């Protein structure tokens, strides 16, 4: 098979941080009532009648480029092998069951550039940064995410997307390479510029995606982390929660999100506190686990990635290291490295790139089982994962474990067939009656022992007497 020459993707550190959607200053937000109890492991339920946010369909500020967009270095790097994630997930066998044909995945990210390996299956769906309709990716992140989902290279290239026949709708919601200045307020008369993307625009993008892909899938490789010590949900978080519920319950859409990366955008602690039931950091969208599948990252050796943030909301895990995907800056190349601000090469990795494996898998499930609801697809992903050795088959680092796409496409889930779980059977625990003890063997043994000892004593007495009489006679 011929080898294809590819190019390295040059993305500045600021561009890499675009995987996380920044939040508007929290001081301006008026917190809502705290949930019951003092743990923030789960969000409070939506108040009755809460509607999804109104989608404006446009940027919240006037943004302008602040840095050079992603570019490529012509270094002739050859990528002859498949990424390990494809071998782990058994793509060659997997695509005998489904390829994503007829399915659509909305990618809410930094935009997606045109690429030969996506072809006319890529369409624009909206833009909250500029007027490019989601088809400009100045950061490079969204293009790489889309490639993991749906890239379909020509023969001779090892890399391919998990759902190579799926359609991609790109919605650009954030960019670290675009900057805008909020209007002054009495509390902040001289606001500082900020990069594009807030939780409010993310919520709007979810609503837009749900309207564009009813019965489809949404991938959100964007996260925001903030301290759990606030003890309450914030207005922008409430908007996102309502948007996700709208997507799942009203538009039958499966939302998928990355679980968050250590040391990025307010995520300071991988373990997320000493008590698993009381996290110190809240990660959104994963916090809203009733309405989203959140994905942790795994390494090739089967260990959880050291950068993957833990939490009681983590659903499953997928390959998140040594990533190969589309080169955002060339229409026919691949990329396996990032270039940092100090011109050092670093591997493409992160929970951002684990999430699209699951989003693509959801598209495969929807193709093979078209009558499943969004909640049933989400349950099938979790039920067929390779569970960790933990109580209930789940832990806070990898959720229900590494995804198992072939299992998800072939397993029989009883609840989907209307088969109710077996009712629990109350079997009282009773001790068997005590067995009457037969003392005869013990008695015989004791009498025999006593007799033996008695004979021994008599023998010793006789011997002693005989010897004494002989001494006296002599």
Secondary structure, 3 states (H helix, E strand, C coil): CCCCEEEEEECCHHHHHHHECCCCCHHHCCCCCCCCCCCCCCCCCCCCCCCCCCCCCCCCCCCEECCCCCEEEEEEEECCCCCHHHHHCCHHHHCCCCCCCCCEEEEEECCCCCCCCCHHHEEEEEECCCCCCCCCCCCCHHHHHHHHHHCCCCCCCCCCCCCCCCEEEEEECCEEEEEEECCCCCCCCCCCEEEECCHHHHHHHHHHHHHHCCCCEEEECCEEEEEHHHCCCCHHHHHHHHHHHHHHHHCCCEEEEECCECCCCCCCCCCCCCCCCCCCEEEECCCCCCCCEEEEEECCCCCECCCECCCCCCCEEEECCCCCEECCCCCCCEECEEECCCCCEEECCCHHHHHHHHHHHHHHHHHHCCCCCHHHHHHHHHHCCECCCCHHHCECCCECCECCHHHHHHCCCHHHHCCCCCCCCCCCCCCCCCCCCCCHHHHHHHHHHHHHHHHHHHHHHHHHHHHHHHHHHC
